[in-house]
Amino acid sequence: ADDGINGHVQYSFKKTRDMTSEIFRLDVEIGAITLVRSLDFEEGDSYELEMQARDGGGLFDTAKVS
């Protein structure tokens, strides 16, 4: 783990569909993804989210969460 400003990481959704924020909530400090409401199989049988983690020094990386 980095110290100081480089040790402070913030998380965000990089690309989202319009409904993503209605279904998923992202804790920007710890990166935890939780459901805002129950999933509906008729709306979609799977979801893919692209997340980004950025430290205080400007470095970042992305990952897909399915």
N, C-alpha and C positions, 0 to 999 in steps of 0.2 A: 504494500500500500504506500502511496505517495503521501508526503507531508504537506502542510500548508494549503495554498490555493490549488495546487495540482491534485490534492487528495479529495477535493470537493467535486463530486460528479453529479450532474443533473441529467435526467432522462426525458425523452420526448418521443412522440410518434413522428416519424419522418414523413410518411405518406399515409393518409387515411381516407377511407371512403366516408361519405356523408354520414352514414349510420354508425360509424365506429365510436364516436363520442357518446352516442345514445346507448351503446351496449357495454363499452369498456371504459374503465377509469384507470389512469396511470398516476402513481405517486411519483412526482418528479424528483424527490429526494432519494428514494430507495429503489425505484424501478419496478415496484410491485404492480402487477396488472390485476384488477378485480372486475367483477361484473357489476354493472349498474342495475341490470334487470336480468331475468332468466333468458336463456338462449331459446330461440324458436327455430326448429328444424325446417319449417316452411320458408323462413327468410334466408337460410343458408345452412348447408351441412358442414361447412368448415370456414375458418377465418384465418387470414394471414395478415399480420401486422408487421410493419417495418419500424423498428425502434432505433433511437440514436442515443448514445451516451457521450457526454462532453464534459471534460474536466475544466477547471478554472484556468489552465494554461493554454486552452484552445485546441487541444487534441481531442479527437472524437473517433468513434467507430459505430458501425451499424450492424444490426442483426435482424433476421426475420424470425418471428414467433408465429407458429402455426397452432 
